[in-house]
Amino acid sequence: MSEEVKAKIFDRGFTTKGVGKATGLGMALSHQIITEKHKGTITCTSEYGICDCIAHQLE
């Protein structure tokens, strides 16, 4: 994914899908649950055009 997309991936309402196809809440909610409820971390590492990886760590 591009750096622009990666910078917004955990923003509430952000989606790469067309209008009416997604709400843009999935990654934002995942981020909130993992960081606030479980005191963990969630990160995105990606090299454009090769691989996307979402990793989380819980305490």
VMD Tcl script that draws the C-alpha trace (Angstrom):
set ca {
  {0.00 0.00 0.00}
  {1.11 3.54 -0.56}
  {2.55 5.71 2.23}
  {-0.53 7.94 1.94}
  {-2.87 5.01 2.61}
  {-0.65 3.61 5.37}
  {-0.73 6.97 7.17}
  {-4.54 6.91 7.26}
  {-5.26 3.20 7.77}
  {-6.39 3.55 11.40}
  {-8.41 6.75 10.85}
  {-12.14 6.41 11.51}
  {-14.06 6.62 8.23}
  {-11.05 5.98 5.98}
  {-11.59 3.42 3.24}
  {-10.04 2.62 -0.10}
  {-13.32 1.14 -1.34}
  {-15.97 3.00 -3.31}
  {-18.92 4.87 -1.85}
  {-21.42 2.48 -0.29}
  {-18.96 -0.43 -0.27}
  {-17.43 0.04 3.19}
  {-17.79 2.18 6.29}
  {-14.12 2.67 7.08}
  {-14.62 1.59 10.68}
  {-12.93 -1.83 10.78}
  {-9.31 -0.82 11.27}
  {-10.24 2.19 13.44}
  {-12.27 -0.02 15.77}
  {-9.53 -2.66 15.84}
  {-7.02 0.04 16.79}
  {-9.28 1.39 19.53}
  {-10.00 -2.03 21.05}
  {-6.40 -3.19 20.98}
  {-4.86 0.05 22.29}
  {-7.50 1.20 24.78}
  {-9.08 -2.00 26.08}
  {-6.06 -4.30 25.96}
  {-3.24 -1.74 26.28}
  {-1.62 -3.28 23.23}
  {-0.25 -2.05 19.95}
  {-1.29 -2.51 16.34}
  {1.01 -1.59 13.48}
  {1.02 -1.73 9.71}
  {4.18 -2.49 7.78}
  {4.06 -2.45 4.03}
  {6.33 -2.15 1.06}
  {4.39 -0.73 -1.88}
  {3.41 -3.45 -4.32}
  {4.90 -6.33 -2.32}
  {3.17 -7.14 0.95}
  {0.87 -5.68 3.57}
  {1.10 -6.83 7.15}
  {-0.96 -5.89 10.20}
  {0.52 -6.96 13.52}
  {-0.79 -6.58 17.03}
  {0.63 -7.24 20.46}
  {-1.43 -7.50 23.61}
  {-0.19 -7.13 27.16}
}
mol new
graphics top color blue
foreach p $ca { graphics top sphere $p radius 0.5 }
foreach p [lrange $ca 0 end-1] q [lrange $ca 1 end] { graphics top cylinder $p $q radius 0.2 }
display resetview
